[in-house]
Structures are given as C-alpha cells and as structure tokens.
C-alpha cells in the first residue's frame, strides 16, 4: 500500500475526488468522447484541452495500477459509507 507521501502530484491532482478505478476510467472515456465531439462541431483547441485531460487521467490511472494505489484508498475515498 503506497503512502500518501509517495503519490506524485500529478496523480493526486488528477484523481482528486475520484475514489475508484471505474470512475477514473469513465472520466477518460467521457473526456475522449467530448474531445471528439467538440473538435468535430466547435473548435479544435477546445477538443485538445479535453484530450489533454483524458491523457492526464489515463497516466494517473496507470500509476495507481502499477503501484497498487487503489488498494491504499480509504473506504471514504472509494465511495463506501
């Protein structure tokens, strides 16, 4: 179980308020779909912002997977009451 001090800043910020891997992956897919939709219908720079967000979520999820970070989350962070 990783300590909070070892979690990189980009992971802490990227997953702030997201308690489960499933929710984080939902944000990845929503960001990708939003980027595609916005790029097609509005403007490409706005779509690139969401594409950046999707990449950020993906990298944070990959770090958590590699470092068993999901098991280290407390019950409150995982959505349990």
Biopython code that builds the backbone (N, CA, C, O; Angstrom):
import numpy as np
from Bio.PDB.StructureBuilder import StructureBuilder

atoms = [
    (1, "UNK", "N", (0.852, -1.171, 0.000)),
    (1, "UNK", "CA", (0.000, 0.000, 0.000)),
    (1, "UNK", "C", (0.899, 1.235, 0.000)),
    (1, "UNK", "O", (1.701, 1.416, 0.916)),
    (2, "UNK", "N", (0.772, 2.084, -1.017)),
    (2, "UNK", "CA", (1.640, 3.268, -1.061)),
    (2, "UNK", "C", (1.191, 4.315, -0.047)),
    (2, "UNK", "O", (0.001, 4.491, 0.218)),
    (3, "UNK", "N", (2.164, 4.989, 0.497)),
    (3, "UNK", "CA", (1.814, 6.072, 1.414)),
    (3, "UNK", "C", (1.416, 7.293, 0.594)),
    (3, "UNK", "O", (1.766, 7.404, -0.581)),
    (4, "UNK", "N", (0.699, 8.186, 1.209)),
    (4, "UNK", "CA", (0.260, 9.404, 0.518)),
    (4, "UNK", "C", (1.468, 10.252, 0.098)),
    (4, "UNK", "O", (1.389, 10.998, -0.877)),
    (5, "UNK", "N", (2.567, 10.141, 0.819)),
    (5, "UNK", "CA", (3.735, 10.961, 0.514)),
    (5, "UNK", "C", (4.420, 10.514, -0.778)),
    (5, "UNK", "O", (5.121, 11.309, -1.405)),
    (6, "UNK", "N", (4.231, 9.256, -1.189)),
    (6, "UNK", "CA", (4.882, 8.756, -2.404)),
    (6, "UNK", "C", (4.073, 9.034, -3.658)),
    (6, "UNK", "O", (4.606, 8.929, -4.763)),
    (7, "UNK", "N", (2.809, 9.381, -3.519)),
    (7, "UNK", "CA", (1.965, 9.633, -4.679)),
    (7, "UNK", "C", (2.401, 10.931, -5.350)),
    (7, "UNK", "O", (2.449, 11.978, -4.705)),
    (8, "UNK", "N", (2.723, 10.866, -6.653)),
    (8, "UNK", "CA", (3.140, 12.083, -7.356)),
    (8, "UNK", "C", (2.024, 13.127, -7.386)),
    (8, "UNK", "O", (0.842, 12.795, -7.298)),
    (9, "UNK", "N", (2.415, 14.370, -7.511)),
    (9, "UNK", "CA", (1.456, 15.466, -7.500)),
    (9, "UNK", "C", (0.457, 15.351, -8.645)),
    (9, "UNK", "O", (-0.729, 15.624, -8.460)),
    (10, "UNK", "N", (0.926, 14.944, -9.839)),
    (10, "UNK", "CA", (0.007, 14.854, -10.977)),
    (10, "UNK", "C", (-1.071, 13.793, -10.745)),
    (10, "UNK", "O", (-2.186, 13.928, -11.249)),
    (11, "UNK", "N", (-0.751, 12.742, -9.990)),
    (11, "UNK", "CA", (-1.742, 11.707, -9.677)),
    (11, "UNK", "C", (-2.724, 12.229, -8.636)),
    (11, "UNK", "O", (-3.934, 12.046, -8.772)),
    (12, "UNK", "N", (-2.207, 12.876, -7.602)),
    (12, "UNK", "CA", (-3.079, 13.419, -6.558)),
    (12, "UNK", "C", (-4.054, 14.440, -7.115)),
    (12, "UNK", "O", (-5.235, 14.423, -6.768)),
    (13, "UNK", "N", (-3.579, 15.323, -7.971)),
    (13, "UNK", "CA", (-4.447, 16.344, -8.559)),
    (13, "UNK", "C", (-5.396, 15.712, -9.584)),
    (13, "UNK", "O", (-6.584, 16.033, -9.612)),
    (14, "UNK", "N", (-4.874, 14.825, -10.414)),
    (14, "UNK", "CA", (-5.688, 14.213, -11.456)),
    (14, "UNK", "C", (-6.824, 13.360, -10.926)),
    (14, "UNK", "O", (-7.889, 13.290, -11.540)),
    (15, "UNK", "N", (-6.608, 12.713, -9.793)),
    (15, "UNK", "CA", (-7.636, 11.835, -9.235)),
    (15, "UNK", "C", (-8.298, 12.425, -7.997)),
    (15, "UNK", "O", (-8.935, 11.703, -7.230)),
    (16, "UNK", "N", (-8.155, 13.705, -7.801)),
    (16, "UNK", "CA", (-8.762, 14.362, -6.649)),
    (16, "UNK", "C", (-10.282, 14.225, -6.733)),
    (16, "UNK", "O", (-10.898, 14.660, -7.706)),
    (17, "UNK", "N", (-10.874, 13.627, -5.719)),
    (17, "UNK", "CA", (-12.321, 13.438, -5.687)),
    (17, "UNK", "C", (-12.805, 12.209, -6.439)),
    (17, "UNK", "O", (-14.006, 11.943, -6.465)),
    (18, "UNK", "N", (-11.904, 11.456, -7.049)),
    (18, "UNK", "CA", (-12.266, 10.230, -7.766)),
    (18, "UNK", "C", (-11.793, 9.064, -6.912)),
    (18, "UNK", "O", (-10.595, 8.907, -6.676)),
    (19, "UNK", "N", (-12.729, 8.248, -6.450)),
    (19, "UNK", "CA", (-12.375, 7.202, -5.493)),
    (19, "UNK", "C", (-12.107, 5.834, -6.061)),
    (19, "UNK", "O", (-11.448, 5.024, -5.409)),
    (20, "UNK", "N", (-12.593, 5.541, -7.255)),
    (20, "UNK", "CA", (-12.435, 4.190, -7.791)),
    (20, "UNK", "C", (-11.833, 4.229, -9.188)),
    (20, "UNK", "O", (-11.880, 5.243, -9.885)),
    (21, "UNK", "N", (-11.265, 3.086, -9.573)),
    (21, "UNK", "CA", (-10.682, 2.970, -10.901)),
    (21, "UNK", "C", (-11.756, 3.088, -11.979)),
    (21, "UNK", "O", (-11.535, 3.699, -13.025)),
    (22, "UNK", "N", (-12.912, 2.501, -11.715)),
    (22, "UNK", "CA", (-14.006, 2.563, -12.678)),
    (22, "UNK", "C", (-14.442, 3.993, -12.957)),
    (22, "UNK", "O", (-14.704, 4.359, -14.103)),
    (23, "UNK", "N", (-14.516, 4.787, -11.919)),
    (23, "UNK", "CA", (-14.897, 6.187, -12.097)),
    (23, "UNK", "C", (-13.816, 6.940, -12.864)),
    (23, "UNK", "O", (-14.125, 7.774, -13.715)),
    (24, "UNK", "N", (-12.560, 6.652, -12.569)),
    (24, "UNK", "CA", (-11.466, 7.314, -13.285)),
    (24, "UNK", "C", (-11.483, 6.942, -14.764)),
    (24, "UNK", "O", (-11.252, 7.798, -15.618)),
    (25, "UNK", "N", (-11.756, 5.665, -15.079)),
    (25, "UNK", "CA", (-11.820, 5.255, -16.475)),
    (25, "UNK", "C", (-13.041, 5.867, -17.172)),
    (25, "UNK", "O", (-12.996, 6.152, -18.369)),
    (26, "UNK", "N", (-14.113, 6.065, -16.431)),
    (26, "UNK", "CA", (-15.270, 6.755, -17.010)),
    (26, "UNK", "C", (-14.885, 8.179, -17.410)),
    (26, "UNK", "O", (-15.306, 8.664, -18.461)),
    (27, "UNK", "N", (-14.089, 8.847, -16.578)),
    (27, "UNK", "CA", (-13.629, 10.193, -16.911)),
    (27, "UNK", "C", (-12.735, 10.173, -18.153)),
    (27, "UNK", "O", (-12.782, 11.099, -18.962)),
    (28, "UNK", "N", (-11.922, 9.124, -18.308)),
    (28, "UNK", "CA", (-11.080, 9.005, -19.507)),
    (28, "UNK", "C", (-11.968, 8.942, -20.749)),
    (28, "UNK", "O", (-11.759, 9.685, -21.708)),
    (29, "UNK", "N", (-12.957, 8.050, -20.723)),
    (29, "UNK", "CA", (-13.828, 7.874, -21.892)),
    (29, "UNK", "C", (-14.690, 9.101, -22.159)),
    (29, "UNK", "O", (-14.875, 9.489, -23.313)),
    (30, "UNK", "N", (-15.215, 9.709, -21.110)),
    (30, "UNK", "CA", (-16.019, 10.924, -21.295)),
    (30, "UNK", "C", (-15.170, 12.037, -21.903)),
    (30, "UNK", "O", (-15.633, 12.773, -22.774)),
    (31, "UNK", "N", (-13.932, 12.156, -21.444)),
    (31, "UNK", "CA", (-13.030, 13.180, -21.986)),
    (31, "UNK", "C", (-12.708, 12.906, -23.455)),
    (31, "UNK", "O", (-12.675, 13.831, -24.266)),
    (32, "UNK", "N", (-12.470, 11.638, -23.799)),
    (32, "UNK", "CA", (-12.178, 11.298, -25.192)),
    (32, "UNK", "C", (-13.376, 11.556, -26.099)),
    (32, "UNK", "O", (-13.228, 12.113, -27.187)),
    (33, "UNK", "N", (-14.554, 11.151, -25.653)),
    (33, "UNK", "CA", (-15.756, 11.391, -26.456)),
    (33, "UNK", "C", (-16.060, 12.884, -26.564)),
    (33, "UNK", "O", (-16.462, 13.371, -27.621)),
    (34, "UNK", "N", (-15.864, 13.597, -25.471)),
    (34, "UNK", "CA", (-16.070, 15.041, -25.501)),
    (34, "UNK", "C", (-15.089, 15.733, -26.421)),
    (34, "UNK", "O", (-15.457, 16.663, -27.138)),
    (35, "UNK", "N", (-13.844, 15.288, -26.408)),
    (35, "UNK", "CA", (-12.827, 15.876, -27.289)),
    (35, "UNK", "C", (-13.196, 15.655, -28.750)),
    (35, "UNK", "O", (-13.070, 16.565, -29.570)),
    (36, "UNK", "N", (-13.650, 14.449, -29.074)),
    (36, "UNK", "CA", (-14.040, 14.166, -30.454)),
    (36, "UNK", "C", (-15.241, 15.015, -30.862)),
    (36, "UNK", "O", (-15.253, 15.602, -31.944)),
    (37, "UNK", "N", (-16.240, 15.079, -30.001)),
    (37, "UNK", "CA", (-17.439, 15.848, -30.321)),
    (37, "UNK", "C", (-17.179, 17.333, -30.456)),
    (37, "UNK", "O", (-17.660, 17.973, -31.392)),
    (38, "UNK", "N", (-16.429, 17.872, -29.535)),
    (38, "UNK", "CA", (-16.133, 19.306, -29.576)),
    (38, "UNK", "C", (-15.265, 19.638, -30.788)),
    (38, "UNK", "O", (-15.468, 20.662, -31.441)),
    (39, "UNK", "N", (-14.299, 18.772, -31.087)),
    (39, "UNK", "CA", (-13.438, 19.031, -32.250)),
    (39, "UNK", "C", (-14.230, 18.997, -33.547)),
    (39, "UNK", "O", (-13.966, 19.776, -34.462)),
    (40, "UNK", "N", (-15.197, 18.099, -33.625)),
    (40, "UNK", "CA", (-15.999, 17.996, -34.857)),
    (40, "UNK", "C", (-16.980, 19.144, -35.015)),
    (40, "UNK", "O", (-17.183, 19.642, -36.123)),
    (41, "UNK", "N", (-17.587, 19.563, -33.923)),
    (41, "UNK", "CA", (-18.672, 20.529, -34.024)),
    (41, "UNK", "C", (-18.311, 21.973, -33.678)),
    (41, "UNK", "O", (-18.984, 22.899, -34.130)),
    (42, "UNK", "N", (-17.287, 22.172, -32.906)),
    (42, "UNK", "CA", (-16.974, 23.539, -32.485)),
    (42, "UNK", "C", (-15.586, 23.968, -32.941)),
    (42, "UNK", "O", (-15.418, 24.531, -34.022)),
    (43, "UNK", "N", (-14.590, 23.690, -32.093)),
    (43, "UNK", "CA", (-13.240, 24.105, -32.468)),
    (43, "UNK", "C", (-12.223, 23.107, -31.940)),
    (43, "UNK", "O", (-12.406, 22.499, -30.885)),
    (44, "UNK", "N", (-11.171, 22.960, -32.685)),
    (44, "UNK", "CA", (-10.142, 22.006, -32.314)),
    (44, "UNK", "C", (-9.411, 22.351, -31.013)),
    (44, "UNK", "O", (-9.130, 21.434, -30.241)),
    (45, "UNK", "N", (-9.087, 23.614, -30.723)),
    (45, "UNK", "CA", (-8.378, 23.901, -29.468)),
    (45, "UNK", "C", (-9.149, 23.473, -28.222)),
    (45, "UNK", "O", (-8.542, 23.021, -27.251)),
    (46, "UNK", "N", (-10.464, 23.606, -28.235)),
    (46, "UNK", "CA", (-11.236, 23.159, -27.081)),
    (46, "UNK", "C", (-11.191, 21.642, -26.943)),
    (46, "UNK", "O", (-11.137, 21.115, -25.832)),
    (47, "UNK", "N", (-11.212, 20.948, -28.066)),
    (47, "UNK", "CA", (-11.098, 19.495, -28.049)),
    (47, "UNK", "C", (-9.749, 19.031, -27.538)),
    (47, "UNK", "O", (-9.649, 18.004, -26.867)),
    (48, "UNK", "N", (-8.716, 19.787, -27.855)),
    (48, "UNK", "CA", (-7.376, 19.426, -27.380)),
    (48, "UNK", "C", (-7.268, 19.519, -25.864)),
    (48, "UNK", "O", (-6.517, 18.765, -25.245)),
    (49, "UNK", "N", (-8.005, 20.428, -25.272)),
    (49, "UNK", "CA", (-7.994, 20.545, -23.808)),
    (49, "UNK", "C", (-8.556, 19.261, -23.195)),
    (49, "UNK", "O", (-7.989, 18.732, -22.239)),
    (50, "UNK", "N", (-9.663, 18.762, -23.739)),
    (50, "UNK", "CA", (-10.234, 17.519, -23.220)),
    (50, "UNK", "C", (-9.346, 16.316, -23.537)),
    (50, "UNK", "O", (-9.293, 15.363, -22.759)),
    (51, "UNK", "N", (-8.661, 16.354, -24.657)),
    (51, "UNK", "CA", (-7.721, 15.284, -24.977)),
    (51, "UNK", "C", (-6.576, 15.265, -23.977)),
    (51, "UNK", "O", (-6.131, 14.197, -23.558)),
    (52, "UNK", "N", (-6.098, 16.441, -23.596)),
    (52, "UNK", "CA", (-5.078, 16.549, -22.548)),
    (52, "UNK", "C", (-5.604, 15.982, -21.231)),
    (52, "UNK", "O", (-4.885, 15.270, -20.529)),
    (53, "UNK", "N", (-6.862, 16.297, -20.893)),
    (53, "UNK", "CA", (-7.455, 15.783, -19.653)),
    (53, "UNK", "C", (-7.533, 14.261, -19.680)),
    (53, "UNK", "O", (-7.239, 13.611, -18.676)),
    (54, "UNK", "N", (-7.924, 13.683, -20.815)),
    (54, "UNK", "CA", (-8.012, 12.226, -20.932)),
    (54, "UNK", "C", (-6.640, 11.584, -20.732)),
    (54, "UNK", "O", (-6.516, 10.569, -20.046)),
    (55, "UNK", "N", (-5.621, 12.179, -21.333)),
    (55, "UNK", "CA", (-4.261, 11.650, -21.168)),
    (55, "UNK", "C", (-3.817, 11.740, -19.712)),
    (55, "UNK", "O", (-3.186, 10.821, -19.191)),
    (56, "UNK", "N", (-4.148, 12.849, -19.061)),
    (56, "UNK", "CA", (-3.784, 13.029, -17.660)),
    (56, "UNK", "C", (-4.468, 11.969, -16.795)),
    (56, "UNK", "O", (-3.806, 11.344, -15.966)),
    (57, "UNK", "N", (-5.767, 11.752, -16.965)),
    (57, "UNK", "CA", (-6.472, 10.708, -16.209)),
    (57, "UNK", "C", (-5.848, 9.349, -16.475)),
    (57, "UNK", "O", (-5.625, 8.573, -15.546)),
    (58, "UNK", "N", (-5.563, 9.052, -17.751)),
    (58, "UNK", "CA", (-5.001, 7.757, -18.115)),
    (58, "UNK", "C", (-3.648, 7.525, -17.431)),
    (58, "UNK", "O", (-3.399, 6.447, -16.891)),
    (59, "UNK", "N", (-2.786, 8.530, -17.457)),
    (59, "UNK", "CA", (-1.478, 8.383, -16.807)),
    (59, "UNK", "C", (-1.615, 8.203, -15.297)),
    (59, "UNK", "O", (-0.879, 7.423, -14.692)),
    (60, "UNK", "N", (-2.548, 8.917, -14.695)),
    (60, "UNK", "CA", (-2.770, 8.781, -13.252)),
    (60, "UNK", "C", (-3.296, 7.386, -12.917)),
    (60, "UNK", "O", (-2.872, 6.791, -11.927)),
    (61, "UNK", "N", (-4.211, 6.861, -13.727)),
    (61, "UNK", "CA", (-4.740, 5.512, -13.512)),
    (61, "UNK", "C", (-3.623, 4.489, -13.660)),
    (61, "UNK", "O", (-3.521, 3.562, -12.856)),
    (62, "UNK", "N", (-2.786, 4.649, -14.680)),
    (62, "UNK", "CA", (-1.686, 3.716, -14.887)),
    (62, "UNK", "C", (-0.715, 3.728, -13.703)),
    (62, "UNK", "O", (-0.219, 2.672, -13.310)),
    (63, "UNK", "N", (-0.436, 4.895, -13.133)),
    (63, "UNK", "CA", (0.449, 4.970, -11.973)),
    (63, "UNK", "C", (-0.197, 4.238, -10.791)),
    (63, "UNK", "O", (0.469, 3.480, -10.086)),
    (64, "UNK", "N", (-1.490, 4.469, -10.581)),
    (64, "UNK", "CA", (-2.192, 3.809, -9.477)),
    (64, "UNK", "C", (-2.188, 2.297, -9.661)),
    (64, "UNK", "O", (-2.006, 1.556, -8.695)),
    (65, "UNK", "N", (-2.388, 1.831, -10.897)),
    (65, "UNK", "CA", (-2.361, 0.391, -11.168)),
    (65, "UNK", "C", (-0.984, -0.199, -10.870)),
    (65, "UNK", "O", (-0.879, -1.244, -10.227)),
    (66, "UNK", "N", (0.045, 0.457, -11.327)),
    (66, "UNK", "CA", (1.409, -0.053, -11.165)),
    (66, "UNK", "C", (1.875, -0.034, -9.715)),
    (66, "UNK", "O", (2.738, -0.823, -9.331)),
    (67, "UNK", "N", (1.319, 0.849, -8.917)),
    (67, "UNK", "CA", (1.767, 0.998, -7.533)),
    (67, "UNK", "C", (0.738, 0.546, -6.514)),
    (67, "UNK", "O", (0.827, 0.911, -5.341)),
    (68, "UNK", "N", (-0.243, -0.248, -6.946)),
    (68, "UNK", "CA", (-1.288, -0.774, -6.066)),
    (68, "UNK", "C", (-1.944, 0.344, -5.262)),
    (68, "UNK", "O", (-2.254, 0.184, -4.082)),
    (69, "UNK", "N", (-2.148, 1.470, -5.924)),
    (69, "UNK", "CA", (-2.700, 2.635, -5.239)),
    (69, "UNK", "C", (-4.173, 2.542, -4.927)),
    (69, "UNK", "O", (-4.644, 3.190, -3.993)),
    (70, "UNK", "N", (-4.928, 1.739, -5.696)),
    (70, "UNK", "CA", (-6.367, 1.642, -5.440)),
    (70, "UNK", "C", (-6.629, 0.925, -4.131)),
    (70, "UNK", "O", (-7.588, 1.251, -3.431)),
    (71, "UNK", "N", (-5.790, -0.051, -3.784)),
    (71, "UNK", "CA", (-5.965, -0.779, -2.525)),
    (71, "UNK", "C", (-5.652, 0.116, -1.333)),
    (71, "UNK", "O", (-6.132, -0.136, -0.228)),
    (72, "UNK", "N", (-4.855, 1.153, -1.543)),
    (72, "UNK", "CA", (-4.461, 2.034, -0.457)),
    (72, "UNK", "C", (-5.467, 3.122, -0.155)),
    (72, "UNK", "O", (-5.281, 3.891, 0.788)),
    (73, "UNK", "N", (-6.537, 3.202, -0.945)),
    (73, "UNK", "CA", (-7.556, 4.224, -0.711)),
    (73, "UNK", "C", (-8.404, 3.837, 0.483)),
    (73, "UNK", "O", (-8.674, 2.659, 0.711)),
    (74, "UNK", "N", (-8.817, 4.830, 1.236)),
    (74, "UNK", "CA", (-9.681, 4.572, 2.390)),
    (74, "UNK", "C", (-11.096, 4.285, 1.917)),
    (74, "UNK", "O", (-11.417, 4.507, 0.750)),
    (75, "UNK", "N", (-11.939, 3.796, 2.809)),
    (75, "UNK", "CA", (-13.324, 3.478, 2.466)),
    (75, "UNK", "C", (-14.067, 4.735, 2.003)),
    (75, "UNK", "O", (-14.884, 4.659, 1.085)),
    (76, "UNK", "N", (-13.797, 5.877, 2.617)),
    (76, "UNK", "CA", (-14.464, 7.113, 2.227)),
    (76, "UNK", "C", (-14.065, 7.530, 0.815)),
    (76, "UNK", "O", (-14.901, 8.030, 0.063)),
    (77, "UNK", "N", (-12.804, 7.331, 0.444)),
    (77, "UNK", "CA", (-12.353, 7.706, -0.889)),
    (77, "UNK", "C", (-12.883, 6.738, -1.947)),
    (77, "UNK", "O", (-13.018, 7.117, -3.111)),
    (78, "UNK", "N", (-13.182, 5.512, -1.568)),
    (78, "UNK", "CA", (-13.692, 4.521, -2.508)),
    (78, "UNK", "C", (-15.196, 4.596, -2.668)),
    (78, "UNK", "O", (-15.776, 3.809, -3.415)),
    (79, "UNK", "N", (-15.838, 5.526, -1.982)),
    (79, "UNK", "CA", (-17.261, 5.706, -2.144)),
    (79, "UNK", "C", (-18.099, 4.932, -1.146)),
    (79, "UNK", "O", (-19.327, 4.981, -1.212)),
    (80, "UNK", "N", (-17.473, 4.220, -0.224)),
    (80, "UNK", "CA", (-18.221, 3.478, 0.794)),
    (80, "UNK", "C", (-18.568, 4.414, 1.940)),
    (80, "UNK", "O", (-17.871, 5.392, 2.207)),
    (81, "UNK", "N", (-19.652, 4.089, 2.602)),
    (81, "UNK", "CA", (-20.056, 4.906, 3.754)),
    (81, "UNK", "C", (-20.069, 4.111, 5.004)),
    (81, "UNK", "O", (-20.386, 4.640, 6.069)),
]
sb = StructureBuilder()
sb.init_structure("model")
sb.init_model(0)
sb.init_chain("A")
sb.init_seg("    ")
for serial, (resi, resn, name, xyz) in enumerate(atoms, 1):
    if name == "N":
        sb.init_residue(resn, " ", resi, " ")
    sb.init_atom(name, np.array(xyz, "f"), 0.0, 1.0, " ", f" {name:<3s}", serial, name[0])
structure = sb.get_structure()
